[in-house]
Amino acid sequence: MKTLIVSFYKCLDESVLHSGKLQIPREFCWNSDGVVPQQCRLETMSGSWNVDVKRIGREIFLEEGWEEFVVGNSLKLGEYVTALLWTCQVLC
């Protein structure tokens, strides 16, 4: 069973489209131990992309692989990206 944990949305501006990275809320990717994963997988109807997660100072970004995700989904200025974080739970 999949359970939605948290979500966020971001309007794509010039910095998001051309910087090669997307800043994400810290609360979105921290687990209960406060650990930030090194990589995540972004999935859309068009496919899936592995994207590196990097901490820069106190901020967290999607970096390596983000540009491929933008191109692969033909994202444009002013469009919105909605991210959902799911967890899988096995019921015994």
DOLUM-307373 format. One line per 10 residues: their letters; for each residue x, y, z of N, C-alpha, C, O. Coordinates in Angstrom, 1 decimal. Layout:
// DOLUM-307373
A> X/Y/Z/X/Y/Z/X/Y/Z/X/Y/Z; ...
// end
This chain:
// DOLUM-307373
MKTLIVSFYK> 0.8/-1.2/0.0/0.0/0.0/0.0/0.9/1.2/0.0/1.8/1.3/0.8; 0.6/2.2/-0.9/1.3/3.5/-0.9/0.6/4.5/0.0/-0.6/4.6/0.0; 1.4/5.3/0.8/0.9/6.3/1.6/1.6/7.6/1.3/2.8/7.7/1.3; 0.8/8.7/1.0/1.4/10.0/0.7/1.9/10.6/2.0/1.2/10.6/3.0; 3.2/11.0/2.0/3.8/11.6/3.2/3.7/13.1/3.1/3.2/13.8/4.1; 4.2/13.7/2.0/4.3/15.2/1.9/4.3/15.5/0.4/4.7/14.7/-0.4; 4.0/16.8/0.1/4.0/17.2/-1.2/4.4/18.7/-1.3/4.3/19.4/-0.3; 4.8/19.2/-2.4/5.1/20.6/-2.7/4.9/20.9/-4.1/5.0/20.0/-5.0; 4.8/22.2/-4.5/4.7/22.6/-5.9/5.7/23.8/-6.1/5.9/24.5/-5.1; 6.1/23.9/-7.3/7.1/25.0/-7.6/6.8/25.5/-9.0/6.6/24.8/-10.0
CLDESVLHSG> 6.6/26.8/-9.1/6.5/27.5/-10.4/7.9/27.6/-11.1/8.8/28.0/-10.4; 8.0/27.2/-12.3/9.3/27.2/-13.0/9.6/28.6/-13.5/8.9/29.1/-14.3; 10.7/29.1/-12.9/11.1/30.4/-13.4/12.5/30.2/-14.1/13.0/29.1/-14.2; 13.1/31.3/-14.6/14.3/31.2/-15.3/15.4/30.5/-14.5/16.2/29.7/-15.0; 15.5/30.8/-13.2/16.6/30.2/-12.4/16.4/28.6/-12.3/17.4/27.9/-12.3; 15.2/28.2/-12.2/14.9/26.7/-12.1/15.2/26.1/-13.4/15.7/25.0/-13.5; 14.8/26.7/-14.5/15.0/26.1/-15.9/16.4/26.1/-16.3/16.8/25.2/-17.1; 17.2/27.1/-16.0/18.6/27.2/-16.5/19.7/27.0/-15.6/20.9/27.0/-16.0; 19.4/26.9/-14.3/20.5/26.7/-13.3/21.0/25.3/-13.2/22.0/25.0/-12.7; 20.1/24.4/-13.7/20.5/22.9/-13.6/20.1/22.3/-12.3/20.6/21.2/-12.0
KLQIPREFCW> 19.4/23.1/-11.4/19.0/22.5/-10.1/17.6/23.1/-9.7/17.2/24.2/-10.1; 17.0/22.4/-8.8/15.7/22.8/-8.2/15.8/22.8/-6.7/16.1/21.7/-6.2; 15.6/23.9/-6.1/15.6/23.9/-4.6/14.3/23.3/-4.1/13.2/23.6/-4.6; 14.4/22.5/-3.1/13.3/21.8/-2.6/13.2/22.1/-1.0/14.3/22.3/-0.4; 12.0/22.0/-0.5/11.9/22.2/1.0/12.6/21.1/1.7/12.5/19.9/1.4; 13.3/21.5/2.8/14.1/20.5/3.6/13.1/19.5/4.2/13.4/18.3/4.2; 11.9/19.9/4.6/10.9/19.0/5.1/10.5/17.9/4.1/10.0/16.8/4.5; 10.6/18.2/2.9/10.2/17.3/1.8/11.0/16.0/1.8/10.5/14.9/1.5; 12.3/16.1/2.0/13.2/15.0/1.8/13.9/14.5/3.0/14.7/13.5/3.0; 13.6/15.1/4.2/14.2/14.5/5.4/13.4/13.4/5.9/12.2/13.5/5.9
NSDGVVPQQC> 14.0/12.3/6.3/13.3/11.2/6.9/13.2/11.5/8.4/13.7/12.5/8.9; 12.7/10.6/9.2/12.5/10.8/10.6/13.9/10.9/11.3/13.9/11.5/12.4; 15.0/10.5/10.7/16.3/10.7/11.3/17.0/12.0/10.9/18.1/12.2/11.3; 16.3/12.8/10.0/16.9/14.0/9.6/18.0/13.8/8.5/18.8/14.7/8.2; 18.0/12.6/7.9/18.9/12.3/6.8/18.4/12.6/5.4/17.2/12.3/5.1; 19.2/13.3/4.6/18.8/13.7/3.3/19.3/12.6/2.3/20.5/12.3/2.4; 18.5/12.0/1.5/19.0/11.0/0.6/19.9/11.5/-0.5/19.9/12.7/-0.8; 20.8/10.7/-1.0/21.7/11.2/-2.0/21.1/11.2/-3.4/21.6/11.9/-4.3; 20.0/10.4/-3.6/19.4/10.4/-4.9/17.9/10.1/-4.8/17.5/9.5/-3.8; 17.1/10.6/-5.7/15.7/10.2/-5.8/15.3/9.9/-7.2/16.1/10.1/-8.1
RLETMSGSWN> 14.1/9.4/-7.3/13.6/9.0/-8.7/12.4/9.9/-8.9/11.4/9.8/-8.1; 12.4/10.6/-10.0/11.2/11.4/-10.4/10.5/10.6/-11.5/11.1/10.2/-12.5; 9.2/10.4/-11.3/8.4/9.7/-12.2/7.2/10.5/-12.7/6.6/11.3/-12.0; 7.0/10.4/-14.1/5.9/11.1/-14.7/5.3/10.1/-15.7/5.8/9.0/-15.8; 4.3/10.5/-16.4/3.7/9.7/-17.4/4.7/9.4/-18.6/4.5/8.5/-19.3; 5.7/10.3/-18.7/6.7/10.2/-19.8/7.8/9.3/-19.4/8.6/8.9/-20.3; 8.0/8.9/-18.2/9.1/8.0/-17.8/9.6/8.3/-16.4/8.9/8.9/-15.6; 10.8/7.9/-16.1/11.4/8.2/-14.8/12.8/8.6/-14.9/13.5/8.2/-15.9; 13.3/9.4/-14.0/14.6/10.0/-14.0/15.3/9.8/-12.6/14.6/10.2/-11.6; 16.5/9.4/-12.6/17.2/9.4/-11.3/17.9/10.8/-11.2/18.6/11.2/-12.1
VDVKRIGREI> 17.7/11.4/-10.1/18.3/12.8/-9.9/19.0/12.8/-8.5/18.5/12.3/-7.5; 20.2/13.4/-8.6/21.0/13.5/-7.3/20.4/14.6/-6.4/19.9/15.7/-6.9; 20.4/14.4/-5.1/20.0/15.3/-4.1/21.2/15.9/-3.4/22.0/15.1/-2.9; 21.4/17.2/-3.4/22.6/17.8/-2.8/22.2/18.8/-1.8/21.3/19.6/-1.9; 22.9/18.8/-0.7/22.8/19.9/0.3/23.9/20.9/0.1/25.0/20.6/0.0; 23.5/22.2/0.0/24.4/23.3/-0.2/24.1/24.3/0.9/23.1/25.0/0.9; 24.9/24.3/1.9/24.6/25.0/3.1/23.4/24.4/3.8/23.4/23.2/4.1; 22.4/25.2/4.1/21.2/24.8/4.7/20.1/24.4/3.7/19.0/23.9/4.1; 20.4/24.6/2.4/19.4/24.4/1.4/19.6/23.0/0.7/20.7/22.5/0.7; 18.5/22.5/0.1/18.6/21.2/-0.5/18.1/21.3/-2.0/17.1/22.0/-2.2
FLEEGWEEFV> 18.8/20.7/-2.9/18.6/20.9/-4.3/18.5/19.5/-5.0/19.2/18.6/-4.6; 17.7/19.5/-6.1/17.8/18.4/-7.1/18.8/18.9/-8.1/18.6/20.0/-8.6; 19.9/18.1/-8.4/20.9/18.6/-9.3/21.1/17.7/-10.5/20.3/17.7/-11.4; 22.1/16.9/-10.4/22.5/16.0/-11.6/21.2/15.2/-12.0/20.7/14.4/-11.1; 20.8/15.3/-13.2/19.6/14.6/-13.7/18.4/15.6/-13.8/17.4/15.2/-14.5; 18.4/16.7/-13.1/17.3/17.6/-13.1/17.1/18.2/-14.6/16.0/18.2/-15.0; 18.2/18.6/-15.2/18.1/19.1/-16.6/17.5/18.1/-17.5/16.7/18.4/-18.4; 17.9/16.8/-17.4/17.3/15.8/-18.2/15.8/15.6/-18.0/15.0/15.4/-18.9; 15.4/15.8/-16.7/14.0/15.7/-16.4/13.2/16.9/-17.0/12.1/16.7/-17.6; 13.8/18.1/-17.0/13.2/19.3/-17.6/13.0/19.0/-19.1/11.9/19.3/-19.6
VGNSLKLGEY> 14.1/18.6/-19.8/14.0/18.4/-21.2/13.1/17.2/-21.6/12.3/17.3/-22.5; 13.1/16.1/-20.8/12.3/15.0/-21.1/10.8/15.2/-20.9/10.0/14.5/-21.5; 10.5/16.2/-20.1/9.1/16.6/-19.9/8.7/17.9/-20.6/7.5/18.3/-20.4; 9.6/18.4/-21.4/9.3/19.6/-22.2/8.8/20.7/-21.3/7.8/21.4/-21.6; 9.4/20.9/-20.1/8.9/21.9/-19.1/9.3/23.3/-19.6/10.4/23.5/-20.2; 8.4/24.3/-19.4/8.6/25.6/-19.9/8.3/26.6/-18.8/7.8/26.3/-17.7; 8.8/27.8/-19.0/8.7/28.9/-18.1/7.2/29.1/-17.7/6.4/29.2/-18.5; 7.0/29.3/-16.4/5.7/29.5/-15.9/4.8/28.3/-15.6/3.8/28.4/-14.9; 5.3/27.1/-16.0/4.6/25.9/-15.6/4.9/25.5/-14.2/5.9/26.0/-13.6; 4.1/24.6/-13.7/4.3/24.2/-12.3/4.7/22.7/-12.2/4.3/21.9/-13.1
VTALLWTCQV> 5.6/22.4/-11.3/5.9/21.0/-11.0/5.4/20.7/-9.6/5.6/21.5/-8.7; 4.7/19.6/-9.5/4.1/19.1/-8.2/4.9/17.9/-7.9/4.9/16.9/-8.7; 5.4/17.8/-6.7/6.2/16.7/-6.2/5.4/16.0/-5.1/5.0/16.7/-4.1; 5.3/14.7/-5.1/4.7/13.9/-4.1/5.7/12.9/-3.6/6.3/12.2/-4.4; 5.8/12.8/-2.3/6.7/11.8/-1.7/5.8/10.7/-1.1/4.9/10.9/-0.3; 6.0/9.5/-1.6/5.2/8.3/-1.2/6.1/7.4/-0.4/7.3/7.3/-0.6; 5.5/6.6/0.5/6.2/5.5/1.1/5.4/4.3/0.9/4.1/4.3/0.8; 6.0/3.2/0.8/5.3/1.9/0.7/5.3/1.2/2.0/6.3/1.1/2.7; 4.1/0.8/2.4/4.0/0.0/3.7/3.4/-1.3/3.4/2.5/-1.5/2.6; 4.0/-2.3/4.0/3.5/-3.7/3.9/2.7/-4.0/5.1/3.2/-3.9/6.3
LC> 1.5/-4.5/4.9/0.7/-4.8/6.0/0.8/-6.3/6.3/0.7/-7.1/5.4; 1.1/-6.7/7.5/1.3/-8.1/7.9/0.0/-8.6/8.6/0.0/-9.8/9.0
// end
